[in-house]
Structures are given as structure tokens and as C-alpha cells.
């Protein structure tokens, strides 16, 4: 297996570049990421639809990863409750080394082939769920063996990796392979590979939540009203749908707890 993620940067003498030369080159490389993703949209579609079919019947979506990939999965999962108003146990990020590894490396955690399944069993995972393994290299033991164990227990799997012909893709029922080319700093997959993973995770969770009815038109009608900015945004959404004044819309929003419930209550009483 040839790892594109490990091939030498297209740029030399980075340490001699000016700041503007550095950011110009990084920007040029970053622009390649959405182009690479655009070439594999059908694969992303298949993975999303497979996960959605399970989630609409009560299944959950799990992300498993290590290092940057694991952190990206945790970030995406953690943003689903405030954005879409779902329970925190609907989309779950699991990372080699646990919560401690979110901030700093946990030695050898990603190299343990049995650890992912142990972690997943802590959530009572079963064949109603869907698991996506995230690993730029496609060779991380924690992730590869995690998907292998899932499949042996009848659990459907997907993956996001940045190398062709990887062991991870071999263990995924719905593989997503996005090859973004050599990193600007050789082997630093937190750069283009991480950006690609983040963009694809956005597609996956957002599309599934829309299909689950958590967005009306283009609005986050179930978002959590957790700060003043979101309460203001929600109030204006209620105003736009009902024609109420800001004060009345704000009062109803806080009373009902969500844009969806506020609008439905107002329209029911018209």
C-alpha cells in the first residue's frame, strides 16, 4: 500500500519562506480539498443513506478515530445536540485514549487493536447502529480493528480515509476514500486530510439531520437556546414565520423552548 498521506510535500525549504509565501502555498493546497471531495460524492451519498436508514429506525451513529481524526469525530458529534436539538446519545464520538486524549496524546492507545470494541461495548452498541471509522492513513489499528469487530457482530460500517487500498476501507461496507495528495508539511495530516474529513463529517451529520426532519426549510428549528445569540436568532425566526413583534415572539420562544414549538403554538391559536 502506497500512502499518499506520507508522500513528500510538493514544496521545499518551508523554513526559508516568508509568512505570505507560506500562507499562499497553504491556501493553494487547501483549494484542492473540495475538488477531491467532489469526485467522490456518490460514495458519500451511499454512506449517508445507509446510516440514515438505521437512524430513522432508532439506531445511532458512532464515529471512531484516533488523534486528529478522533477529535474531528468528537467535535462533529458534540455539535449535533445544540444545532439540531437531538439527544447527545444519537451521534457519538469515540476516541482512542478517551476524553484525556482530546487535549493530549495518550501513548499507544491508537495501536491497541482490541480497544475500540471495548469502548463501543460501553455504549451497548448493536446491529441497529452504524459506525464510521475515521483515519487519514487508513491503517490505524484502533480504527481498522474497531470496524472489523463491528462487522463480525453484524454492525454496518463506513469510513473516511485519505489513501487508496487501505485496510480501513476493506473493513467498511460504505467506504469514503478522499485522496487529497501530499500535505504541505510532509505527513501532517491535520492539514488537508483533516480538512477533508471535517467537510465530509459536516455533510454526513447535516444531511442525516435534515432527512430526520430536524431542519425546516433552511432553519435550525430545534436548536438549543443556550445563549443570547441563539435566543435572538430564534426570536427572529419566529417573527419571520408568524409576523409577531420581537417582544411577543421572544416571549413565546422562551415559553415553548424551541422555534418549532413556538411557531406551532402561535399558528394553532390563530
C-alpha positions as CSV (number, residue, x, y, z in Angstrom):
1,X,0.0,0.0,0.0
2,X,1.4,3.4,-1.0
3,X,0.3,6.1,1.5
4,X,-0.3,9.3,-0.4
5,X,-0.7,11.0,3.0
6,X,3.0,10.2,3.7
7,X,4.5,11.3,0.4
8,X,6.9,14.3,0.3
9,X,5.4,17.8,0.2
10,X,5.3,19.5,-3.2
11,X,7.1,22.4,-1.6
12,X,10.7,22.7,-0.4
13,X,12.6,24.9,2.0
14,X,9.5,25.9,4.0
15,X,11.8,27.3,6.7
16,X,13.1,29.9,4.2
17,X,9.6,31.1,3.1
18,X,8.1,34.4,4.2
19,X,4.8,34.5,6.0
20,X,3.0,35.5,2.8
21,X,4.7,32.7,0.8
22,X,3.7,30.2,3.5
23,X,0.0,31.1,3.6
24,X,-0.2,31.5,-0.2
25,X,1.1,28.0,-0.6
26,X,-1.1,26.5,2.1
27,X,-4.1,28.2,0.6
28,X,-3.2,26.7,-2.9
29,X,-3.1,23.3,-1.3
30,X,-6.3,23.8,0.7
31,X,-8.2,24.6,-2.5
32,X,-7.6,21.0,-3.7
33,X,-9.7,19.6,-0.9
34,X,-13.2,20.4,-2.1
35,X,-12.2,19.3,-5.6
36,X,-11.2,15.9,-4.3
37,X,-14.4,15.6,-2.4
38,X,-16.4,16.5,-5.4
39,X,-15.1,13.4,-7.2
40,X,-16.5,11.0,-4.6
41,X,-19.9,12.4,-3.8
42,X,-21.7,9.2,-4.8
43,X,-19.7,7.3,-2.2
44,X,-20.6,9.9,0.5
45,X,-24.2,9.6,-0.6
46,X,-24.2,5.9,-0.1
47,X,-22.7,6.1,3.3
48,X,-25.2,8.8,4.4
49,X,-28.2,6.9,3.2
50,X,-27.1,3.7,4.9
51,X,-26.6,5.5,8.2
52,X,-30.0,7.3,7.8
53,X,-31.9,4.1,7.2
54,X,-30.7,2.8,10.6
55,X,-31.1,6.0,12.4
56,X,-34.7,6.6,11.3
57,X,-35.5,3.2,13.0
58,X,-33.9,4.3,16.2
59,X,-30.2,3.4,15.5
60,X,-27.3,5.6,16.5
61,X,-24.3,6.9,14.6
62,X,-20.9,6.3,16.0
63,X,-17.6,7.9,14.9
64,X,-14.4,6.2,16.0
65,X,-10.9,7.6,15.5
66,X,-7.5,8.5,17.0
67,X,-5.6,11.7,17.1
68,X,-6.8,14.5,14.8
69,X,-9.4,12.1,13.2
70,X,-10.8,11.1,16.6
71,X,-11.1,14.8,17.7
72,X,-12.9,15.7,14.5
73,X,-15.4,13.0,15.1
74,X,-16.0,14.1,18.7
75,X,-16.4,17.8,17.5
76,X,-19.0,16.8,14.9
77,X,-20.9,14.6,17.3
78,X,-20.9,17.2,20.1
79,X,-22.3,19.9,17.8
80,X,-25.4,17.8,16.8
81,X,-27.4,18.4,20.1
82,X,-27.1,22.2,20.1
83,X,-27.6,22.6,16.4
84,X,-30.4,20.1,15.8
85,X,-31.9,19.6,19.3
86,X,-31.2,15.8,19.4
87,X,-30.1,13.9,22.4
88,X,-26.4,13.5,23.0
89,X,-26.7,9.8,22.6
90,X,-27.8,9.9,18.9
91,X,-24.4,10.8,17.4
92,X,-21.5,9.6,19.5
93,X,-17.8,10.3,19.0
94,X,-15.4,7.7,20.5
95,X,-11.7,8.3,20.6
96,X,-8.6,6.1,21.3
97,X,-7.5,7.1,24.8
98,X,-10.9,8.5,25.9
99,X,-11.6,12.0,27.0
100,X,-8.0,12.6,28.1
101,X,-6.8,12.2,24.5
102,X,-8.9,15.1,23.3
103,X,-6.4,17.5,24.7
104,X,-3.2,15.5,24.6
105,X,-1.8,12.3,23.2
106,X,-2.4,9.0,25.1
107,X,0.6,6.8,24.5
108,X,0.0,3.7,22.4
109,X,-3.9,4.0,22.6
110,X,-4.3,4.0,18.8
111,X,-2.1,0.9,18.4
112,X,-4.3,-1.3,20.6
113,X,-6.4,-3.5,18.2
114,X,-8.9,-4.5,20.9
115,X,-9.6,-1.1,22.5
116,X,-12.2,0.3,20.1
117,X,-14.6,-2.7,20.5
118,X,-14.2,-2.4,24.3
119,X,-15.0,1.3,24.1
120,X,-18.0,0.7,21.8
121,X,-19.4,-2.1,24.1
122,X,-19.6,0.5,26.8
123,X,-22.4,2.1,24.8
124,X,-24.2,-1.2,24.3
125,X,-23.8,-1.0,20.6
126,X,-25.8,-3.4,18.5
127,X,-26.8,-4.1,14.9
128,X,-29.2,-1.2,14.7
129,X,-26.3,1.2,14.9
130,X,-23.9,2.5,12.2
131,X,-20.2,3.0,12.8
132,X,-17.9,5.3,10.8
133,X,-14.1,4.8,11.2
134,X,-12.0,7.9,10.6
135,X,-8.3,7.6,9.9
136,X,-6.4,9.6,7.3
137,X,-3.8,6.9,6.9
138,X,-6.4,4.1,6.8
139,X,-4.1,1.9,8.9
140,X,-4.7,3.0,12.5
141,X,-5.2,-0.3,14.4
142,X,-7.7,1.2,16.8
143,X,-10.0,2.1,13.9
144,X,-9.3,-0.8,11.5
145,X,-9.9,-3.5,14.1
146,X,-12.8,-1.5,15.5
147,X,-14.6,-1.7,12.2
148,X,-13.6,-5.4,11.8
149,X,-15.1,-6.2,15.2
150,X,-18.3,-4.3,14.3
151,X,-18.7,-6.2,11.1
152,X,-18.2,-9.5,12.9
153,X,-21.2,-8.5,15.1
154,X,-23.4,-7.6,12.2
155,X,-23.0,-3.8,12.6
156,X,-22.8,-1.8,9.4
157,X,-19.7,0.3,8.8
158,X,-18.4,3.2,6.9
159,X,-15.1,5.0,6.8
160,X,-13.3,8.2,5.9
161,X,-9.7,7.8,4.8
162,X,-7.3,9.6,2.5
163,X,-5.4,6.6,1.0
164,X,-6.4,4.2,-1.7
165,X,-6.2,0.5,-0.9
166,X,-6.2,0.8,2.9
167,X,-7.1,-1.9,5.4
168,X,-9.7,0.5,6.8
169,X,-11.6,0.8,3.5
170,X,-11.5,-3.0,3.3
171,X,-13.4,-3.2,6.6
172,X,-16.0,-0.6,5.6
173,X,-19.3,-1.5,4.0
174,X,-19.6,2.0,2.8
175,X,-16.0,3.4,2.3
176,X,-15.3,7.1,1.6
177,X,-11.8,7.5,0.2
178,X,-10.8,11.1,-0.5
179,X,-7.2,11.4,-1.8
180,X,-6.1,15.0,-1.3
181,X,-2.4,14.5,-2.2
182,X,0.8,15.2,-0.2
183,X,0.5,17.5,2.8
184,X,2.1,21.0,2.8
185,X,4.2,19.8,5.7
186,X,5.1,16.2,4.8
187,X,2.9,13.8,6.7
188,X,1.0,16.4,8.7
189,X,-2.5,15.0,8.1
190,X,-4.1,17.6,10.4
191,X,-3.9,19.8,7.3
192,X,-5.6,18.8,4.0
193,X,-6.6,15.4,5.2
194,X,-8.1,16.8,8.4
195,X,-9.9,19.5,6.3
196,X,-11.3,16.8,4.0
197,X,-12.5,14.8,7.0
198,X,-14.2,17.8,8.6
199,X,-16.0,18.7,5.4
200,X,-17.3,15.2,4.9
201,X,-18.4,14.9,8.5
202,X,-20.3,18.2,8.0
203,X,-22.0,16.6,5.0
204,X,-22.9,13.4,6.9
205,X,-24.3,14.7,10.1
206,X,-26.1,17.7,8.4
207,X,-27.7,15.6,5.7
208,X,-28.9,13.0,8.2
209,X,-30.4,15.5,10.5
210,X,-32.2,17.2,7.6
211,X,-33.5,13.8,6.5
212,X,-34.6,13.1,10.0
213,X,-36.7,16.3,10.0
214,X,-34.5,18.4,12.2
215,X,-34.4,21.3,9.7
216,X,-37.5,23.1,8.3
217,X,-36.8,25.0,5.0
218,X,-33.3,26.1,5.8
219,X,-33.8,26.8,9.5
220,X,-32.5,25.1,12.7
221,X,-35.9,25.0,14.2
222,X,-34.9,22.6,17.0
223,X,-31.6,24.3,18.0
224,X,-30.9,24.6,21.7
225,X,-31.4,28.1,23.1
226,X,-28.2,28.1,25.0
227,X,-27.1,31.7,24.7
228,X,-28.3,35.2,23.9
229,X,-27.2,35.0,20.3
230,X,-29.3,31.9,19.7
231,X,-32.3,33.2,21.5
232,X,-32.1,36.3,19.3
233,X,-31.8,34.2,16.2
234,X,-34.7,32.0,17.2
235,X,-36.8,35.1,18.0
236,X,-36.2,36.5,14.5
237,X,-37.1,33.1,13.0
238,X,-40.4,33.1,14.9
239,X,-41.1,36.6,13.8
240,X,-40.5,35.7,10.2
241,X,-42.9,32.8,10.3
242,X,-45.7,34.4,12.3
243,X,-45.5,38.2,11.9
244,X,-45.3,38.8,15.6
245,X,-43.4,41.6,17.2
246,X,-39.9,40.9,18.6
247,X,-41.2,41.1,22.1
248,X,-44.1,38.6,21.6
249,X,-42.0,36.3,19.5
250,X,-39.2,36.3,22.2
251,X,-41.7,35.6,25.0
252,X,-43.3,32.7,23.2
253,X,-40.0,31.2,22.2
254,X,-38.7,31.2,25.8
255,X,-42.0,29.7,27.0
256,X,-42.1,26.9,24.4
257,X,-38.3,26.2,24.3
258,X,-37.8,25.9,20.6
259,X,-38.6,27.7,17.3
260,X,-40.6,24.7,16.1
261,X,-42.8,24.6,19.2
262,X,-43.2,28.3,19.3
263,X,-44.3,28.6,15.7
264,X,-46.7,25.6,16.0
265,X,-48.3,27.1,19.2
266,X,-48.8,30.5,17.6
267,X,-50.3,29.1,14.4
268,X,-52.5,26.8,16.4
269,X,-54.0,29.8,18.2
270,X,-54.5,32.0,15.2
